[in-house]
Amino acid sequence: MNSPRLKELVHYADGKRSSIAYDSSTSVRVAGVLVVRLSGRVVEGRGEGLAAQRTVAALPGELPTSCLLTGLHGSSGQAQLEIRP
């Protein structure tokens, strides 16, 4: 699925930065876990021109049916960023 171009600015401990533009995304729900993968390129700064991929795995904080009555109030999970040639 193509999405609007999303941008992310990464700040490193040494003060340098990478600006990433994501141009595609996919999402899938597996055993109740929502996995979202964004793909793009570093457009400025450290790693300019390299491929970038952000993966987020989110666990629901409530039952999926909660959205029918009160709405979902949050989730928790992990995120991973890979920048590679």
C-alpha positions as CSV (number, residue, x, y, z in Angstrom):
1,M,0.0,0.0,0.0
2,N,1.4,3.4,-0.9
3,S,1.0,6.1,1.7
4,P,1.7,9.9,1.7
5,R,5.4,10.6,2.1
6,L,6.2,10.4,5.8
7,K,9.4,12.0,7.3
8,E,11.4,11.2,10.3
9,L,14.4,13.0,11.8
10,V,16.9,10.9,13.7
11,H,19.3,12.5,16.2
12,Y,22.4,10.6,17.1
13,A,24.4,10.9,20.4
14,D,27.3,12.6,18.6
15,G,25.0,15.4,17.4
16,K,24.7,14.3,13.8
17,R,21.3,13.7,12.2
18,S,19.6,11.6,9.5
19,S,16.4,12.8,7.7
20,I,14.4,9.8,6.4
21,A,11.5,10.0,3.9
22,Y,9.3,6.9,3.9
23,D,7.4,6.3,0.7
24,S,5.7,2.9,1.3
25,S,4.1,1.1,4.2
26,T,2.5,-2.3,5.0
27,S,0.6,-3.4,8.0
28,V,-0.6,-6.8,9.2
29,R,-2.1,-8.2,12.3
30,V,-0.7,-11.5,13.5
31,A,-2.0,-13.2,16.7
32,G,-3.3,-9.8,18.0
33,V,-0.1,-8.0,17.3
34,L,-0.2,-5.1,14.8
35,V,3.0,-5.0,12.7
36,V,3.6,-1.8,10.6
37,R,6.6,-1.6,8.3
38,L,7.7,1.7,6.7
39,S,10.2,1.7,3.9
40,G,12.1,4.7,2.4
41,R,15.5,6.4,2.1
42,V,17.8,8.7,4.0
43,V,17.4,11.9,2.1
44,E,19.8,14.1,4.1
45,G,22.6,13.7,6.7
46,R,24.3,10.6,8.0
47,G,23.7,7.7,5.6
48,E,22.3,9.9,2.8
49,G,21.1,7.7,-0.1
50,L,20.8,4.5,2.0
51,A,17.7,2.4,2.4
52,A,15.7,2.8,5.7
53,Q,13.1,0.6,7.2
54,R,11.1,1.3,10.4
55,T,9.2,-1.7,11.9
56,V,6.7,-1.2,14.8
57,A,5.1,-4.1,16.6
58,A,2.2,-2.9,18.8
59,L,0.3,-4.9,21.4
60,P,-3.2,-3.7,22.1
61,G,-3.8,-2.5,25.7
62,E,-7.5,-3.6,25.5
63,L,-9.7,-6.1,23.8
64,P,-10.3,-5.3,20.1
65,T,-14.0,-5.1,20.8
66,S,-13.5,-2.2,23.2
67,C,-13.5,0.2,20.2
68,L,-17.2,-0.6,19.8
69,L,-18.1,1.0,23.1
70,T,-15.5,3.4,24.4
71,G,-12.7,3.5,21.8
72,L,-9.2,2.2,22.2
73,H,-7.0,4.1,24.6
74,G,-3.6,2.9,23.7
75,S,-1.1,0.2,23.0
76,S,2.5,-0.7,23.8
77,G,5.2,-2.3,21.7
78,Q,8.6,-2.0,20.2
79,A,10.1,-0.1,17.2
80,Q,13.2,-0.8,15.2
81,L,15.0,1.4,12.7
82,E,17.4,-0.1,10.1
83,I,19.5,2.0,7.8
84,R,21.5,-0.2,5.3
85,P,23.1,-0.2,1.9
